[in-house]
Amino acid sequence: MTALVHVVAHTHWDREWYHPAGRFQLRLLRLLDDLIELLRRPDFPTFLLDGQAIALDDYLAARPERAADVGRLLRDGRLEAGPWYVLADEFLVSAEALVRNLLAGGRTVRRLGGRPMAVGYAPDAFGHSGALPTILRGFGIEVAVLWRGFGGEAGEEGDLFRWRGADGAEVLMVHLPAPGYGYGANLPCEPAAAGERWRRLRALLEPRARAPHWLVLSGGDHHAAQPDLPEAVDALRALAPDFAFRQGSLEGYTDAVRLWVRGAPETLPTVIGELRGGVRHAWALQGTHGSRLYLKQENAACQRLLERYAEPLGALARARAGADLRAELQVAWRTLLENHPHDSICGTSADVVHREMVTRFARCRAQAVDLVAHAFDLAVGRDAASARAAGPDAWGPGVLVFNPSAATGGGVVEADVALVLHPVSVGRGAVRGRPRRRRAPPLRLRGPGGDVLAHQELGARPGTDL
């Protein structure tokens, strides 16, 4: 088969793995410093920043003065980033978290004036959710580039498939060969070495090719750009004159394949549902679902706090008080998303990485709890400044019954209600002396319309509160 070979320069950037994020951030800093200079050359057209946008934030946190350079490269299509914010594991995070991941990735790229890559690039996730075609199509993405979780069995040969979700949504699936995303790394320029490498690449790609477009991903884990890649591509051209070679973007490759598929005489085979097999093709590390279980538990708790409490109460605060808490919610979501990369949430990294994750989960919990409290106050009309000015004698307890489930329901609600006996003065200007004893007033509960609500007192105890 004569084909156009698309050579895509890239890096697979695990934000943390065998080193913590802080160490990899410094390496990313050096990589992108060099890359920005390299992309000034007209013969080095594009570079793929691994389908995730968090690398842009990490770089610009150290190099804010390069924001204009990065934005220009994104706008010109010289740098491909997004659509994801991080390359998450798709089974260990919630469906909502995957949606927020894509939203955050798009915001990051657009904030710099670019457009997120319109390819669902997930080269190293340990299997793929059957909902991913639906989620990607919801963002206008028509192509997914995958590796693990599929292949090696009868009917799973080839590099192109239609992948269908449960609701019928379809994407074009580009399935990477068994070596994964690094089979085109370090392409040689010397003719003899280039000839041997081309023989191996052709033997790998030709039996799987359904279209006259072949993808060669030139990069690997934490790889910097290969400066002499244009010369290496020229060496391949000289060795294989019957083939065409183009150093370009991943989007350029997927656009060419989609165009070919629309005019192809035969229909591509269809794959339906989740992809969590393929052990004969590439291992999917299913055992990670139970490794370092405390990480999964903390993640589930943070997701519940954000999805079932902070978000709905934030919407209620907007509806009742006109408050917009979206920026605060995005801060909490970003903290959580930092723990969602596949090597992080799967528990497959060094101990120091997972110690940092515990701290991030604690920070996300604290942010979510504060959001819940603030949104609650806004929703019920409580203003702390007015309450302080009015004084304790004007204070009264209130109970808001909130259902965090998506389904309606009833039941018994237990609540602690504080009735003020007397203020206690503390601090340097405290008023000394025994406070006047006071009997707690009887507890009467009334609904918003003034109707009396039935209740049962389970107990009473004195205490203090801030």
C-alpha positions as CSV (number, residue, x, y, z in Angstrom):
1,M,0.0,0.0,0.0
2,T,1.3,3.5,-0.9
3,A,0.4,5.9,1.8
4,L,0.9,9.4,3.2
5,V,2.9,8.9,6.4
6,H,2.0,11.6,9.0
7,V,4.9,12.1,11.5
8,V,3.7,13.9,14.6
9,A,6.2,15.2,17.1
10,H,4.9,14.9,20.7
11,T,5.7,14.2,24.3
12,H,3.8,12.0,26.7
13,W,3.9,14.2,29.8
14,D,3.0,12.3,33.0
15,R,2.7,15.3,35.4
16,E,3.8,13.1,38.3
17,W,4.8,9.5,38.3
18,Y,8.3,8.2,39.4
19,H,9.1,11.8,40.5
20,P,6.7,14.3,42.1
21,A,5.0,17.0,40.2
22,G,7.4,19.7,41.5
23,R,10.4,17.9,39.9
24,F,8.6,17.2,36.6
25,Q,7.5,20.9,36.5
26,L,11.1,22.0,36.3
27,R,11.8,19.6,33.5
28,L,8.7,20.8,31.7
29,L,10.0,24.3,32.0
30,R,13.2,23.4,30.2
31,L,11.4,21.4,27.6
32,L,9.0,24.2,26.7
33,D,11.7,26.9,26.8
34,D,13.6,24.9,24.1
35,L,10.4,24.0,22.2
36,I,9.3,27.7,21.8
37,E,12.7,28.4,20.2
38,L,12.5,25.3,18.1
39,L,9.1,26.2,16.8
40,R,10.5,29.5,15.4
41,R,12.0,27.3,12.7
42,P,9.8,27.1,9.5
43,D,10.9,23.5,9.0
44,F,9.5,22.3,12.4
45,P,5.8,22.9,12.0
46,T,4.0,21.6,15.1
47,F,4.3,19.8,18.4
48,L,1.7,17.9,20.3
49,L,1.6,18.6,24.0
50,D,0.0,15.3,25.0
51,G,-3.7,16.2,24.7
52,Q,-3.8,18.0,28.0
53,A,-3.7,21.6,29.0
54,I,-2.5,21.5,32.6
55,A,1.1,21.6,31.2
56,L,0.4,25.1,30.0
57,D,-0.6,26.2,33.5
58,D,2.4,24.5,35.0
59,Y,4.7,26.2,32.5
60,L,3.2,29.7,32.8
61,A,3.2,29.6,36.6
62,A,7.0,29.7,36.2
63,R,7.2,31.7,33.0
64,P,4.3,34.2,33.0
65,E,6.3,36.4,30.6
66,R,6.0,33.7,27.9
67,A,2.2,33.7,27.8
68,A,2.2,35.7,24.6
69,D,4.6,33.3,22.9
70,V,2.5,30.3,24.0
71,G,-0.7,32.0,22.9
72,R,0.7,32.8,19.5
73,L,1.8,29.2,18.9
74,L,-1.6,27.9,19.9
75,R,-3.4,30.3,17.6
76,D,-1.1,29.5,14.7
77,G,-1.6,25.7,15.2
78,R,2.1,25.2,15.9
79,L,1.3,23.9,19.4
80,E,-1.5,21.4,20.0
81,A,-2.9,21.3,23.5
82,G,-6.2,20.0,25.1
83,P,-8.9,19.0,24.8
84,W,-8.3,17.5,28.3
85,Y,-7.0,19.3,31.3
86,V,-5.3,16.1,32.5
87,L,-5.1,12.6,31.0
88,A,-7.4,11.0,33.6
89,D,-8.3,7.4,34.3
90,E,-11.8,7.0,32.9
91,F,-13.1,4.3,35.4
92,L,-11.9,5.7,38.7
93,V,-13.3,9.2,38.3
94,S,-17.0,10.2,37.9
95,A,-18.6,10.9,34.5
96,E,-19.1,14.5,35.7
97,A,-15.4,14.7,36.5
98,L,-14.6,13.7,32.8
99,V,-16.9,16.5,31.6
100,R,-15.3,19.1,34.0
101,N,-11.9,17.8,32.8
102,L,-12.8,18.7,29.2
103,L,-14.4,22.0,30.2
104,A,-11.2,23.0,32.2
105,G,-9.0,22.0,29.3
106,G,-10.9,24.1,26.8
107,R,-11.0,27.1,29.2
108,T,-7.2,27.0,29.6
109,V,-6.4,26.9,25.9
110,R,-9.0,29.5,25.0
111,R,-7.8,31.8,27.8
112,L,-4.5,32.0,25.9
113,G,-6.3,32.7,22.6
114,G,-6.0,29.2,21.2
115,R,-8.5,26.5,20.3
116,P,-8.4,23.1,22.1
117,M,-7.4,20.2,19.9
118,A,-10.5,18.6,18.4
119,V,-9.2,15.0,19.0
120,G,-10.1,12.8,22.0
121,Y,-6.5,11.9,22.6
122,A,-6.2,9.4,25.5
123,P,-3.1,7.3,24.6
124,D,-2.3,5.8,28.0
125,A,-5.6,5.5,30.0
126,F,-5.9,2.0,31.5
127,G,-9.1,1.2,29.4
128,H,-11.9,3.4,28.2
129,S,-15.4,4.1,29.4
130,G,-18.3,3.2,27.2
131,A,-19.7,6.7,27.7
132,L,-16.6,8.3,26.2
133,P,-18.1,8.5,22.6
134,T,-21.1,10.3,24.0
135,I,-19.0,12.7,26.1
136,L,-16.7,13.5,23.2
137,R,-19.5,14.2,20.8
138,G,-21.1,16.5,23.4
139,F,-18.0,18.6,22.9
140,G,-18.0,18.4,19.1
141,I,-15.1,15.9,19.0
142,E,-15.5,13.2,16.4
143,V,-12.2,11.3,16.7
144,A,-10.7,9.4,19.6
145,V,-7.0,8.2,19.6
146,L,-6.6,5.2,21.9
147,W,-4.2,2.4,22.8
148,R,-5.0,0.3,25.9
149,G,-8.2,-1.7,26.5
150,F,-8.7,-3.0,23.0
151,G,-7.0,-5.2,20.4
152,G,-5.3,-8.6,20.0
153,E,-8.5,-10.6,19.5
154,A,-10.3,-11.8,16.4
155,G,-12.2,-8.8,14.8
156,E,-10.0,-6.3,16.6
157,E,-7.3,-6.1,13.9
158,G,-6.7,-2.8,12.1
159,D,-6.2,0.8,13.1
160,L,-9.6,2.4,12.3
161,F,-13.0,1.6,13.8
162,R,-16.3,3.2,14.6
163,W,-16.8,3.3,18.3
164,R,-20.4,3.6,19.5
165,G,-21.7,4.6,22.9
166,A,-24.9,3.2,24.6
167,D,-27.0,6.1,23.3
168,G,-25.8,5.6,19.7
169,A,-23.2,8.4,19.6
170,E,-20.2,7.4,17.5
171,V,-16.7,8.6,17.1
172,L,-14.0,7.5,14.7
173,M,-11.5,5.4,16.8
174,V,-7.8,5.5,15.8
175,H,-6.3,2.5,17.6
176,L,-2.5,2.7,18.1
177,P,-0.3,-0.3,17.4
178,A,1.0,-2.6,20.2
179,P,4.1,-0.5,21.1
180,G,1.8,2.4,22.0
181,Y,2.6,6.1,21.5
182,G,6.4,5.9,21.3
183,Y,7.0,3.7,18.2
184,G,8.3,6.7,16.2
185,A,10.6,8.1,18.9
186,N,14.2,9.1,18.1
187,L,14.0,8.6,14.3
188,P,17.6,8.4,12.9
189,C,19.0,10.5,10.2
190,E,21.9,8.2,9.1
191,P,20.8,6.3,6.0
192,A,21.5,2.8,7.2
193,A,19.9,3.3,10.5
194,A,17.0,5.1,8.9
195,G,16.5,2.2,6.5
196,E,16.3,-0.4,9.3
197,R,13.9,1.8,11.2
198,W,11.7,2.2,8.2
199,R,11.5,-1.5,7.6
200,R,10.3,-2.0,11.2
201,L,7.8,0.9,11.0
202,R,6.3,-0.4,7.7
203,A,6.1,-4.0,9.1
204,L,4.2,-2.6,12.1
205,L,1.8,-0.2,10.3
206,E,1.1,-1.7,6.9
207,P,-0.8,-4.9,8.1
208,R,-3.1,-2.7,10.3
209,A,-3.7,0.1,7.9
210,R,-7.3,0.5,6.5
211,A,-6.6,4.0,5.0
212,P,-3.8,5.4,2.9
213,H,-2.9,7.5,5.9
214,W,-0.4,6.2,8.5
215,L,0.3,7.8,11.8
216,V,3.8,7.8,13.3
217,L,4.0,9.4,16.7
218,S,7.5,10.6,17.3
219,G,8.0,11.0,21.0
220,G,7.6,9.2,24.3
221,D,7.4,9.5,28.1
222,H,8.8,13.0,29.1
223,H,10.6,13.3,25.7
224,A,11.7,16.7,24.6
225,A,11.3,17.6,20.9
226,Q,13.8,16.0,18.5
227,P,15.6,19.0,16.9
228,D,16.7,17.0,13.8
229,L,13.3,15.4,13.2
230,P,12.9,17.3,9.8
231,E,16.2,15.7,8.7
232,A,15.1,12.3,9.9
233,V,11.9,12.7,7.8
234,D,13.9,13.7,4.8
235,A,16.0,10.5,5.3
236,L,12.7,8.4,5.2
237,R,11.6,10.2,2.0
238,A,14.9,9.3,0.3
239,L,14.5,5.6,1.3
240,A,10.9,5.2,0.4
241,P,10.1,7.2,-2.7
242,D,6.8,5.4,-3.3
243,F,5.5,6.9,0.0
244,A,4.8,10.5,0.9
245,F,5.9,11.8,4.3
246,R,4.6,14.9,6.1
247,Q,5.7,16.2,9.5
248,G,2.5,17.7,10.8
249,S,-0.1,17.8,13.5
250,L,-2.3,15.2,15.0
251,E,-5.4,17.1,13.9
252,G,-4.0,17.2,10.4
253,Y,-3.8,13.4,10.4
254,T,-7.3,12.9,11.8
255,D,-8.8,15.4,9.4
256,A,-7.3,13.5,6.5
257,V,-8.6,10.2,7.8
258,R,-12.1,11.5,8.4
259,L,-12.2,12.8,4.8
260,W,-11.0,9.4,3.5
261,V,-13.6,7.6,5.6
262,R,-16.4,9.7,4.2
263,G,-15.5,8.7,0.7
264,A,-14.5,5.1,1.5
265,P,-16.4,2.3,-0.4
266,E,-16.5,0.0,2.7
267,T,-17.9,0.7,6.2
268,L,-15.5,0.5,9.1
269,P,-16.1,-2.2,11.7
270,T,-18.1,-1.0,14.7
271,V,-17.1,-1.4,18.4
272,I,-19.7,-0.9,21.0
273,G,-19.3,-0.2,24.7
274,E,-16.4,0.0,27.1
275,L,-12.9,-1.0,26.2
276,R,-11.2,-2.9,29.0
277,G,-9.7,-5.9,27.4
278,G,-6.9,-6.1,24.8
279,V,-4.5,-8.0,27.0
280,R,-2.9,-9.6,24.0
281,H,-2.3,-6.1,22.5
282,A,-1.4,-3.9,25.5
283,W,-1.9,-4.5,29.2
284,A,-4.7,-2.4,30.8
285,L,-3.6,-2.6,34.4
286,Q,-7.0,-3.5,35.8
287,G,-5.4,-4.2,39.2
288,T,-5.0,-0.5,39.8
289,H,-8.7,-0.3,40.6
290,G,-7.9,-1.6,44.1
291,S,-4.4,-0.2,44.7
292,R,-4.0,2.5,47.4
293,L,-7.7,2.3,48.1
294,Y,-7.5,5.3,50.4
295,L,-7.0,7.5,47.3
296,K,-10.2,6.2,45.7
297,Q,-12.1,6.8,48.9
298,E,-10.9,10.4,49.2
299,N,-11.6,11.0,45.6
300,A,-15.2,9.7,45.9
301,A,-15.8,11.9,49.0
302,C,-14.5,15.0,47.2
303,Q,-16.6,14.3,44.1
304,R,-19.7,13.8,46.2
305,L,-19.1,17.1,48.0
306,L,-18.7,19.0,44.8
307,E,-21.3,17.3,42.7
308,R,-24.1,16.7,45.2
309,Y,-23.6,19.6,47.6
310,A,-21.5,22.5,46.5
311,E,-22.8,22.6,42.9
312,P,-26.6,22.3,43.7
313,L,-26.3,24.8,46.6
314,G,-24.3,27.1,44.3
315,A,-27.2,27.0,41.8
316,L,-29.7,27.6,44.6
317,A,-27.6,30.6,45.8
318,R,-27.6,32.0,42.2
319,A,-31.4,31.5,41.9
320,R,-32.3,33.0,45.3
321,A,-29.5,35.6,45.8
322,G,-28.1,36.3,42.4
323,A,-24.6,35.1,43.5
324,D,-22.3,33.6,40.9
325,L,-20.0,31.0,42.6
326,R,-18.7,29.5,39.3
327,A,-15.1,30.9,39.7
328,E,-14.9,29.5,43.3
329,L,-16.3,26.1,42.1
330,Q,-13.7,26.0,39.3
331,V,-10.9,26.5,41.9
332,A,-12.1,23.4,43.8
333,W,-12.6,21.4,40.7
334,R,-9.1,22.2,39.5
335,T,-7.6,21.0,42.8
336,L,-9.5,17.7,42.4
337,L,-8.5,17.4,38.7
338,E,-4.8,17.6,39.7
339,N,-5.3,14.2,41.3
340,H,-7.1,12.5,38.3
341,P,-4.2,11.7,35.9
342,H,-4.1,8.0,35.3
343,D,-0.8,7.4,37.2
344,S,-2.0,9.5,40.1
345,I,-5.5,8.2,40.9
346,C,-4.6,4.7,39.9
347,G,-2.0,4.6,42.6
348,T,0.9,3.6,40.3
349,S,3.3,6.3,41.3
350,A,6.1,6.8,43.8
351,D,5.1,7.2,47.5
352,V,5.9,10.9,47.5
353,V,3.4,11.5,44.7
354,H,0.6,9.9,46.7
355,R,1.5,11.8,49.9
356,E,1.1,15.0,47.9
357,M,-2.3,13.7,46.6
358,V,-3.6,13.3,50.1
359,T,-2.8,16.9,50.7
360,R,-4.6,17.9,47.6
361,F,-7.6,15.9,48.5
362,A,-7.6,17.7,51.9
363,R,-7.4,21.1,50.2
364,C,-10.3,20.1,47.9
365,R,-12.4,19.0,50.9
366,A,-11.7,22.3,52.6
367,Q,-12.6,24.3,49.5
368,A,-15.8,22.3,49.0
369,V,-16.9,22.6,52.6
370,D,-16.4,26.4,52.5
371,L,-18.4,26.6,49.3
372,V,-21.2,24.6,50.8
373,A,-21.3,26.8,53.9
374,H,-21.2,30.0,51.8
375,A,-23.8,28.9,49.3
376,F,-26.0,27.8,52.2
377,D,-25.9,31.2,53.8
378,L,-26.7,32.9,50.5
379,A,-29.6,30.5,49.7
380,V,-31.3,31.1,53.1
381,G,-30.5,34.8,53.2
382,R,-28.1,34.8,56.1
383,D,-25.7,37.7,56.2
384,A,-22.8,37.4,58.8
385,A,-22.2,41.1,59.0
386,S,-25.9,41.9,59.7
387,A,-26.0,39.2,62.2
388,R,-23.0,40.6,64.1
389,A,-24.5,44.1,64.1
390,A,-27.9,42.8,65.4
391,G,-26.3,41.0,68.3
392,P,-27.1,37.6,69.9
393,D,-30.5,38.6,71.1
394,A,-31.7,38.9,67.5
395,W,-30.3,35.6,66.4
396,G,-32.6,32.7,65.7
397,P,-31.9,29.1,64.5
398,G,-32.9,27.9,61.1
399,V,-33.0,24.5,59.5
400,L,-32.6,23.9,55.8
401,V,-33.5,20.4,54.6
402,F,-31.5,19.6,51.5
403,N,-31.7,16.5,49.4
404,P,-28.3,15.7,47.7
405,S,-29.8,12.9,45.6
406,A,-31.1,13.3,42.1
407,A,-34.3,11.5,43.2
408,T,-37.1,12.9,45.3
409,G,-37.7,11.2,48.7
410,G,-38.8,11.6,52.2
411,G,-37.8,10.4,55.7
412,V,-36.7,11.5,59.1
413,V,-34.1,14.3,59.4
414,E,-31.8,14.6,62.4
415,A,-30.5,18.1,63.0
416,D,-28.5,19.9,65.7
417,V,-30.2,23.3,66.5
418,A,-28.3,25.9,68.6
419,L,-30.3,28.1,70.9
420,V,-28.3,31.0,72.3
421,L,-28.1,31.1,76.2
422,H,-25.6,33.9,76.5
423,P,-22.5,35.3,74.7
424,V,-19.0,34.4,76.1
425,S,-16.5,37.2,75.7
426,V,-13.0,36.0,74.7
427,G,-9.7,37.6,73.7
428,R,-7.6,40.5,75.0
429,G,-10.6,42.8,75.5
430,A,-12.8,40.1,77.1
431,V,-15.3,41.1,79.8
432,R,-14.7,38.9,82.9
433,G,-17.3,37.6,85.2
434,R,-19.8,34.8,85.4
435,P,-22.4,35.0,82.6
436,R,-26.0,35.3,83.6
437,R,-27.7,32.0,83.7
438,R,-30.6,31.6,81.4
439,R,-33.0,28.8,80.6
440,A,-33.1,27.6,77.0
441,P,-36.3,28.7,75.3
442,P,-38.7,26.0,74.1
443,L,-38.0,24.7,70.6
444,R,-40.8,25.4,68.1
445,L,-40.3,24.6,64.4
446,R,-42.3,26.3,61.8
447,G,-42.2,26.0,58.0
448,P,-41.7,28.8,55.6
449,G,-45.4,29.4,55.5
450,G,-45.7,29.6,59.3
451,D,-47.1,26.1,59.7
452,V,-46.0,24.2,62.8
453,L,-43.7,21.2,62.0
454,A,-43.8,18.0,64.1
455,H,-40.6,17.2,65.8
456,Q,-39.1,15.1,68.5
457,E,-36.4,16.3,70.8
458,L,-33.7,13.6,71.2
459,G,-31.6,15.4,73.8
460,A,-30.1,18.7,74.9
461,R,-26.6,19.7,76.0
462,P,-24.7,22.9,76.8
463,G,-21.8,23.9,74.6
464,T,-20.0,26.7,72.9
465,D,-19.8,27.7,69.2
466,L,-18.0,30.3,67.2
